[in-house]
Amino acid sequence: MELAGAIDSQGIGLDAGEISGMEEALEIPVLNDLTMVLGSIAQSRATGVVVDFSQPSTVYDNVKQAAAFGLSSVVYVPKIELATVTELSAFCEKASMGCLVAPTLSIGSVLLQQAAIQASFHYNNVEIVESRPNPSDLPSQDAIQIANNISDLGQIYNREDMDSDNPARGQILGEDGVLVHSMVLPGLASSTSINFSGPGEIYTLRHDVTNVQCLMPGLILAIRKVVRLKNLIYGLEKFL
């Protein structure tokens, strides 16, 4: 597995390895012409995967262009709308082209969400507490995804607080009463904990992110798996 090209609207002309903080340059310049890079990769390699870390507004066109050159896609754009995912799914099905759309590439985050689903069948009270180093986009996509995953399972949580209008009790996500509290402090590591309670016990699940490198094992797994697909898969958990 090797890097074959780099595309961005910033840092054009700089070496992809140097931008990434590698000790040696990769001799792969950052370009802003997606079609040219995809064409070059398709001509020089039998198999390729496009990793898309762009913006929700460009994902559909990026995947479509990649498919035109016979390249699969791994999309990690947390704010992508489900309507776009639906459109992409229909396109990939018709084109018989593999694509993974992943709300997260962190394996730890995926395992946290899966454990939360299991726990949600056994507890009536749940609150999500998250911390982030900056206040952008709170509640986080992780918290929203967790709340979505444990909603619509026939469970109504925190019935005692359903009618509370006290802002200190946090924000309710969804219609099933899942509460989220977001804490922001400079220098604070990104952390998500899910706290369940039942008679006489507290059950806490927690995931801490100390470095963006936590995305790499999941990304490598996704790249290796997506080339075998002929359709779109939503969620890294499908590969675990």
C-alpha positions in Angstrom: 0.0 0.0 0.0 1.4 3.4 -1.0 0.3 7.0 -1.4 -0.1 7.8 -5.1 -1.4 11.4 -5.1 -2.6 14.2 -2.9 -5.3 16.8 -3.7 -6.2 19.9 -1.7 -7.1 23.6 -2.2 -4.3 24.6 0.1 -0.6 23.8 0.2 -0.5 23.4 -3.6 3.0 22.4 -4.8 4.2 21.3 -1.4 5.3 17.8 -0.7 2.6 15.5 0.8 5.2 13.9 3.1 6.6 17.1 4.4 3.1 18.4 5.1 2.3 15.2 7.0 5.4 15.7 9.2 7.3 12.7 7.7 11.1 12.7 8.1 11.6 12.3 4.3 9.8 13.8 1.4 7.5 11.5 -0.6 8.1 13.4 -3.9 4.3 13.7 -4.3 3.3 17.3 -4.7 -0.1 18.5 -3.5 -2.3 19.4 -6.6 -5.7 20.9 -7.0 -6.7 19.1 -10.2 -8.7 16.0 -9.1 -9.3 14.7 -12.7 -5.6 14.8 -13.6 -4.5 13.0 -10.4 -7.2 10.3 -10.8 -6.3 9.8 -14.4 -2.6 9.4 -13.6 -3.3 6.9 -10.8 -5.7 4.8 -13.0 -3.1 4.6 -15.8 -0.2 3.5 -13.5 -1.9 1.2 -11.1 -4.3 -1.7 -11.4 -6.2 -0.9 -8.1 -6.6 2.3 -6.3 -8.7 3.9 -3.5 -9.5 7.5 -3.1 -9.6 8.7 0.5 -12.0 11.7 0.8 -11.5 14.0 3.8 -13.1 17.0 2.0 -16.5 18.7 2.6 -20.1 17.4 2.4 -20.8 19.6 -0.6 -18.1 17.9 -2.7 -18.4 14.3 -1.7 -20.9 13.2 -4.3 -18.9 14.6 -7.2 -15.6 13.3 -5.8 -16.9 9.7 -5.5 -18.5 10.0 -9.0 -15.2 11.1 -10.5 -13.3 8.3 -8.8 -15.7 5.7 -10.0 -15.3 7.0 -13.6 -11.6 6.0 -13.3 -12.4 2.7 -11.7 -11.3 3.7 -8.2 -13.2 2.9 -5.0 -13.7 5.5 -2.3 -13.4 5.8 1.5 -15.3 8.9 2.7 -14.6 10.3 6.1 -16.7 13.5 6.2 -18.5 13.5 9.6 -21.0 16.2 8.6 -22.3 14.4 5.5 -26.1 14.4 5.3 -28.0 11.1 5.0 -29.6 12.4 1.8 -26.2 12.5 0.2 -25.4 9.0 1.5 -28.6 7.8 -0.1 -27.8 9.3 -3.4 -24.3 7.9 -3.3 -25.6 4.5 -2.5 -27.9 4.5 -5.5 -25.0 5.7 -7.7 -22.5 3.0 -6.4 -25.1 0.3 -6.8 -25.6 1.3 -10.4 -21.9 1.7 -11.1 -21.0 -1.5 -9.2 -18.3 0.4 -7.4 -17.2 0.1 -3.8 -17.5 3.0 -1.4 -17.3 3.2 2.4 -18.9 6.2 4.1 -17.6 6.3 7.7 -18.9 8.7 10.4 -15.8 7.8 12.2 -12.6 5.9 11.4 -11.6 5.3 15.0 -12.0 1.7 15.9 -12.3 2.6 19.6 -15.2 4.9 18.8 -16.9 2.2 16.8 -16.5 -0.3 19.7 -17.8 2.3 22.1 -21.0 2.8 20.0 -21.5 -1.0 19.7 -21.2 -1.5 23.4 -23.6 1.4 24.0 -26.2 -0.3 21.8 -25.9 -3.5 23.9 -26.2 -1.7 27.2 -29.2 0.4 26.1 -31.4 -2.7 26.3 -30.7 -3.1 30.0 -30.8 0.5 31.4 -33.4 3.2 31.6 -31.2 6.1 32.2 -28.3 7.3 30.1 -26.3 10.5 29.7 -23.4 11.3 27.4 -20.6 13.5 28.7 -18.0 14.7 26.2 -15.0 17.0 26.3 -13.4 18.8 23.4 -10.5 21.3 23.2 -12.5 23.8 21.2 -16.2 24.6 21.0 -16.8 24.0 17.3 -19.8 21.9 16.3 -21.1 20.8 19.7 -22.6 18.4 20.4 -20.1 16.4 18.5 -20.8 14.1 15.6 -19.8 11.2 17.9 -22.4 12.2 20.5 -25.1 12.6 17.8 -24.2 9.2 16.3 -24.4 7.5 19.7 -27.7 9.1 20.5 -29.1 8.0 17.1 -27.8 4.4 17.6 -29.5 3.9 20.9 -32.7 5.6 19.9 -35.7 4.0 18.3 -35.0 0.7 20.1 -38.2 0.8 22.1 -36.6 2.5 25.1 -37.4 5.9 26.6 -34.5 7.2 28.8 -34.4 9.5 31.7 -38.2 9.7 32.1 -37.9 11.7 35.3 -36.2 14.5 33.4 -38.2 14.4 30.2 -40.1 17.6 31.0 -37.3 19.5 32.7 -36.4 22.9 31.2 -33.3 23.3 33.4 -30.4 24.1 30.9 -27.9 22.6 33.4 -29.4 19.2 32.7 -27.9 19.2 29.2 -29.3 18.9 25.7 -31.7 16.2 24.7 -30.7 14.5 21.4 -33.5 12.7 19.5 -36.9 11.9 20.8 -36.0 9.2 23.3 -34.5 11.4 26.0 -30.8 10.9 25.6 -29.0 13.7 27.4 -25.6 15.1 26.3 -23.3 17.4 28.2 -20.4 19.1 26.3 -17.4 20.4 28.1 -14.8 22.6 26.4 -11.4 23.5 27.9 -8.2 24.5 26.1 -5.7 21.6 26.2 -8.4 19.1 27.1 -8.2 15.8 25.3 -11.2 14.7 23.2 -13.2 12.3 25.3 -16.6 10.7 25.2 -18.2 8.8 28.0 -21.6 7.1 28.1 -23.1 6.7 31.6 -25.9 4.2 32.1 -27.6 3.7 35.4 -29.9 1.1 36.9 -31.0 0.0 40.3 -27.9 0.0 42.5 -25.3 0.4 39.8 -23.6 2.8 37.3 -22.2 1.4 34.0 -19.8 3.8 32.2 -18.2 3.4 28.8 -15.4 5.8 27.8 -13.2 6.5 24.8 -10.3 9.0 24.8 -8.6 10.4 21.8 -5.0 11.5 22.4 -3.8 11.8 18.8 -5.3 11.9 15.3 -3.3 8.8 14.6 -6.2 6.9 16.1 -7.9 7.1 12.7 -5.1 5.3 10.9 -5.8 1.6 11.8 -9.4 2.1 10.8 -8.4 3.9 7.6 -6.0 1.1 6.5 -8.7 -1.5 7.3 -11.2 0.4 5.2 -8.8 0.8 2.2 -8.1 -3.0 2.2 -11.8 -3.9 2.4 -13.5 -1.4 0.1 -11.7 -2.7 -3.0 -13.8 -5.9 -2.7 -17.1 -4.1 -2.7 -19.5 -3.4 -5.5 -21.8 -1.1 -3.5 -21.8 1.5 -0.7 -21.4 0.5 2.9 -22.2 3.0 5.7 -20.1 2.6 8.9 -16.7 1.1 9.6 -18.4 -1.4 12.0 -19.4 -3.4 8.9 -15.7 -4.3 8.4 -15.0 -5.3 12.0 
